[in-house]
Amino acid sequence: MKDKSKVIFGNVMPEKVYNKALKSKKKYMKKFGDDSNVSYPTIVRKNPVIGDMLGVSDIRLEEGQSPEEFDTEKGIIVSNIRMGFGHYRISMAMASAAKALGYKPYWLDLNSFPQTTCTKVISAQNDLYSLGSRWSKNPIFNKLVWEPLNYEGFRALSYNASDQKNAELMAPVYRNIPKDIPVIGTHVWPAQSAIHAGMKHVVNAIPDNWPMALHLSEGSVHTIQCKNAYMGYRILNGMNKKQVCNPMPQDSLIYTGHYIDHELVENIEADCQRRLDRKAKNKPMRFLLTIGGAGAQKEIFAAIIRYLLPMVKENKASLLVNVGDYKNVWDDLKKEIPEMTEVATEHFEDFEGASRFAEEILDGELNGIHGFYHSDIFEAVYITNLLMRGTDVLVTKPSELAFYPVPKLFIKRVGKHEMWGAIHSAEMGEGTLECRDIPHTLQMIDMFMQTDLLDEMCDAIKVNKSIGLYDGAYNVVKIAMGMKNQ
């Protein structure tokens, strides 16, 4: 196998770039060890949270008798990392689509094996990214460091060279997994490491639509959610400064549409009609506020709750607030807005109860403010998916949720690359522009409350479904299984 840090899609890296990649790998080996010769025991067992709902079984590096055997005919691995919530959410969409198409999804989180060099490397980088996300609230840091890094730093082929070398340290996780089972990587590191480990059929499901070399995993099939990203990836636009790059081969890049759960896609028309019916009957408009995995949007949440609180008390609006696994955010909100406790109901650490609640509000009433917190990452992420069907407006930063089939109000991004999610959603008619400050965010709330904006977005979502915009997860699964069956 050729060295993927030396040559990237035919583009030869300068010696200093390659040497820097080598130093990066050596640094992590010195800090976290080298387990490249370790054979980790591997078992398969049903996921306790989404095992029944999405048919998911976990791949674990543990001793003992495996409760399940790998299904080498229908099995498909969704390989991911916990870095924020986004890659987990995309993974859940892939698992949902795989189950709907009759396949068996396996969940492989490379950031969940603390005994491995792989997890130690990922955790160290995850900690840095989370810290940067929180620091990005500082406008000076955001302008001078965070946005340039997320927009241009990650765009460079030289960055991919280092990533590829570091991903070699992650390959041992795959050692005792059958190599013929297709792999869908919902972050580039799982895709890169799967290739390094010799997995035969790998799809790299790119989450963002701002083309960056960060997302390249040569040897896999790359999929994208938006056509406006196609040419940027295909010609590796701007990834080697002003130099014209050798392009990606045509069969390495495929547009699929948005990565969305089967349960959401199949109910689009019914859920949009419920939204329109509630509005026609002057029911409280429902806003779902969902915090990102770095917990960086508390101040915006507080401003929205303060603004809507009088309307909540008058039954003109209702709020669903998912703080994920950040209970401190909810506690801080209550301290800052003590009057919200009069109308607030907490749904904490009771995923079954919260799931029933999400089902009941589809056709039932919803008043007041409802807070959701779960310490389990699967529950923290997936409750947003369940609540999404019963809400009218999703309030979110323009990250992976920018692609979901629900009317969206976009608050300030965390990283400049995210702005393209809002741009795409606005172009498709199912999301607002990115509101980069609180006054514009509150203005947009008024637009939803006082105009036909909700109706327009619901109509756009139904049209988008008819053209297959939300079929991306199905298409990715079909590509992965098709690679095996060729």
N, C-alpha and C positions, 0 to 999 in steps of 0.2 A: 504494500500500500504506500502510495506516495505521501510525502510529508505535506500535510494540508496547511501548514504555516509558511511554507516556502513559496508555494504557487497556489493562487486562489482563482479558480476559473480561468486559467491560462495567464494570469497576471503575476509576474515574478516579483516577489517582495525584495526590497533592498536588504543587503546583509545586516545593516543595523536594525532593521525591523525584525528580522528573524532572530538575531541575537537577543533582542529585547524580549521576544516571546520565550526563548529558552530560559532567560533569567527569571521571567515570571513563573514558569513552571518550577524551576529549581527553588525559588523563594517559598512556594507553597509546599513543596516536598520537605524542605528544611523545617518549616513551621508545623506541618500537619502529618508528616510521614509519607511513605510510599508503600501502598498495599497492592501494587500491580501484580504481585505473585500470590495474593491471597485468594482462596476459593471460598467465597461466602456461602453458607448453607441458605437455601431458598425454599420458601413455602408459599402456598396460596390459600387465602381464606376470605370469606365474605366480608365486605366492608360493613361495619355495624350501623352506619348512618344511611348511606345511599345504596347499600347492597340490594335491598328489595326494590326500591324505587327505580334505580337505573341499572340493575343487574350487575353491579360492580363487585369484583373480587380484588383484594389487595395482594400485591406481590411484596413479601416481607423477607428480609435477610435474617432469618432466625433458625435456631436449632429445632429439631423435633419432626414428628410425622406431619406431613402436609395434609390439612383437611380436604383439599381439593387437588386434582391433577390439572395440568395445563391442557386446554382444549387446542390441539395443534391444527384442527380443521377450521373451527369457527372463532378462535381466539384472536383478539386484537389488543395490543398494549397501548394505553394512553400514558405516555411518560411525561412527567411534569416536575415542577418545583414549586414550593410555597414561597413566592416572592410577591408580597401584596396579596390581593385576592384574585387578580385577573387571570393568572395562568390556571388556577384551580377552576375558575368559572368556565373558561374555555374547555378545559378537560372534561368537565361535567357535561357540556354540550356534546362533545365527541362521544362520551360514553352513552349518553341518551340516544344519540343517532345510531350508534352501533347496535344497541339493544333493539331499537325500532326496526332495524334492517335485518334482525335475526342473528346477530353475532354476539360473542361473549367478550365484554370489555374487562380488561385488567388494568388496575391502577398502580402506577409505579412512580412514587414521589422520591426523587433523588435527594431531597433535602430532609429525609426522615430516617436516616441511618447513621446515628451519631458515632458509630464505631468505625465508619469509613472515612478515608481521605476525601472522597467525593462530597459528602455532606459537610465536612469541615470547611472545604473550599467555598461551597455554595453559601453556607451560613455566614462566613466572613464577608462575602460580597453582598449578601442580602442585608446584613447589618449596616454596611456602608451606604447602600441605596436607601434604606429606611431613614437613616440619619440625614442624608441629603434631602429627602422628601420633606422631612420636618423643618430642616434649616431653610428650605426654599420659601418659607413664609417671610424670611428676611429679604427685602427687595434688592439689596446690594448683592448678597450671596446668590440670589436667584438670577440676577442679570449677568453677573460676572463669571459665575461658576456653573450653576445647575442647568440653566437653559442651554448655554453653549455645549456642555457635556452631552446632554440628552439629544441635542439636535445635530451637532457637527462632530463631536468627539466620537460618539458611537457609530457615526456614519463611515468612518475611515476603514479601508481594507487593513491597515496596520492594526487596528483594534481587533479585527477578526482573526488576524494571525496569532495574537496572544491568546484569545479565547480558545482557538483550536488546540493550541498547545496545552492550555490548562485543562481542556476537556479530556485529554488523554488520561488524566488522573481520575476521571469519573467512570471510565470503562469497566473496571472490575465489578461494578454493581450488576452488570448484565451477564457475568460469566456463566452462571448456571441456569440461564433462561434459554429455551429453545430458539435457535437463531432464525428459524423460518417463520416465526410469528410476526406479523406486521407490527410496526411501531409508529404511533403518531406522537411526535414531540410538540408540546404546546409552549415550549420555550426552546431557544436554540441549543442550550447546553444538553438537554436530554437527547435532541436529535444528533448533535455532534458526537456525543459519547456513545450513542447507539452505533453510529458508523464506525467509530474507532474500535468498538467491541465486536464488530463483525456481524451485526444484525443485518439481514439481507434485504428487508423491505422497509424503508424508513420514509415517512412523510414529515416534513418540517412545516407545521402550521404557523405561519407568521402572524403575530397578533396586531401589529401596527401597520398603518398605511403611509407612513413617512419612510421611504426606502433608506435603510441603514445596513452597512456591512455587519453590524452586530448580529443580524438575523440570518446570516448565511451559514449553511451547513452542507458544503459540497459533498455529493454522493447521495443526498436525499432528494426527494421531490419537494419543491417549495410551493406552498399554496398561499394565496392572498385573498383578502375579503373584498377589496375594492379595485376596480379597473383603473382608477387614477394612479394607483401605485405600480401598475404593470411595467410601464416603460422605464421608470426609475430603477426598478430592480433588474430588469432585463439587460440594460446597458451599464449597470452599476454606476449610475449617474452621480458624479461628484464624489465618488468614494476613494479616488486617488488624486484629490485636488483638481487641477485643471487638465490633468492627463486623460486622454481618451482610453477607456478600459476595454479589454476584451469582454464581450458580452457573455451572459449565461446562455447555455444551450437552450433551445426552445422547449425541449421536453423536461427541463429542470424547474419550470415556473408555470403554474396553472392558476387561473382565477376560478374561485369556487363560489363566491357569495359569502354572506355573513355566517359565522359559526354560532348557531342557535340551537337550543334544546328542542327535541321533538315535541315535548309537551307544550311548549310555547308556540311553536310553528303551527301545530294542528288546531290550535284554539284561537288563532289570530282574529278571524272574522267574528266569532262569538264574543270575544273579549272587547273588541272595538265597539261592537254594537251595545254591549253593556255600558261602556263609557258614554256613548251618545245618548242612551236612554236615561242614564242618571242625570246628565246635564239637562235634558229636555224636561225632566221632572223636578228640576231645581234641588237636587240632592247635594249634600256637601261635596265639593270637589276634593278628591283624594290626592295627596302628595306623598310620595315615597322618597324619603331621604336616606341614602345609603352611603356610609362612609367607606373610604378606600382602606386598603390593607396597611397603610402607613399611619392612618389616623390623623391626617393633616388638615381636615376641613372643619374643625369644630367651630371656629369663629363664624364661618358662613352659615353653618347649621343654626347657631344661636340667633343670628340676624333674621333668618327666615322664620324661625319659631316665634320670635318676638313680633314680627310683622303679621303673621297669620293668627296669632293667639286670639285677638278680638273676634276674628271671623270664625275661629274654631268654637268659641263660646256662643256665637250666634248661629251655629250649625250651618255656616256657609262653606266651611272647609273642614277637612279632617287630615290628620298627619300620621304617617307610619314612619318610624325612625329606627333604622337598623344600624346600630353602632358596631356590628360585627363582634369581634372578641376584644373590644376596647370599652370595658365597663366604665373606666375612668372618664370617658367622653360623656356618657349619660349622667354620671354623678356631677361632672362639672356643669353640664347644661342645667341641671336642677338647681345648682347653687347660684348660677348666673340669672336664671329665670325662675325664681321660686313659685311664681303664680301658675306655672305650667303643671305643677303637681296636682292642682285641683281637678284637672281634666285628663290626667295621664294614667294609663294602665300599663303595667310592666309585664312583658312576656319573656321571662328570663330562665334560661337553662331548662326549658320544657319544650323540646323540639316537636314532640308529638302534639302537644297542645297548640303550639304556634302553627303547625301545619294544618290542624283542624280549623283554626281561626282563619287562615288564609283561604281555605276552601269555603268557609261559611260566608265570608264577605263578598264572594263572587256575586251572589244574588241577594245577600242580606244587607242590613244597614251598617254604616260605619260612622261613628261620631267620636270626637275627642282626639287625644293624642295617644298613640300606642308605641311603646318602646320595645325593642328586641335586642337581646344580648345572648350570645352563646360562646362559651369558652372553647368548644370543639370547632376546629376550623371548617369542617364539612358543614356543620349546622350553621355556622356564622355566614358562610358564603351562600348556601343553598336556600336559606329562608328568604333572601332577596328574590330569587327566582320564583318561589312560591307566591310571594306577596305581589310580584309584578303583574300577575294576571288580574288582580282585583284592584289595582290602583289606576288612577287617571293620568298622573304625570310623575315620571321618574326624575328626581333631582340628583344629578351625578356629575362628577368631573368627566371630561370626554375621553375615558379610557376604554376598556373592553366593553363596558355597558353602552357605549355610543352606538353599537351595532344591533342592539336588542329591539324587537318590534313592539315598542310602547312609546307614547309621546314623551319627549325628553326635554328637560330644562338643564342646560349645561352650565355648571358653575366653573370657577377658575381652574385651569389645568394645573397639574403637578409635573412639569417637564414639557418643553416646547414641542416635542414630537407628538404629544397628545392633541394638539390643536387641530390636526388633520382629521381626527375622529369627529369633531364638531362640524368641521367644514363639510365632510362627506355626508353626515346625517342631515345637515341643513339643505344640502343639494338634493337629497332624496326626499325632503319634505317631512321628515319624521322627528326632527330635533331642532332646537333653537340654535342661534349663534352662541359661541362661548361668551358667557357673561363674566368679564374679568374683574369686576368689582361688585360690591354689595348693592349699590344703587341700581345698576343695570339688572342684577338678579331680581330685585324686588319689582322693577318695572315689568320684567317678563312674567312674574307671578300675576300681576294685574292683567297682562295680556291674556293669560289663560283664563282668568276669572271673568273677564269683561268682554271678550271678543270671541270669534269663532275659531280661534287658533287650535283648540283641541279637536274640533270637527275636521279641520283641514288636515291635521296630522293623522287622524284615524283613517281618513280617506286615502292618504298617501301610503299608509302602512298596508292597507288592503290591496292597493295597486301594486306595491312592491312585492307582496307575496305572490301575486299572479305572474310576475316575471321571474320568480325564483330567487329573489334577492336574499331570502333567509334560508336557503337550502345548503349553505356552505358546509355544515357539519356532516350532513348526509354525503355530500360530494367528496369530502376528505376521506371518510370511511370507505367509500367505493373505490377511490384511488388507491388507498392502502391495500385493500383486499385484492384489487385488480392487479397490483404489482406481483402479488403472490401467485395469482392464477394464470399469469401470462406464461 
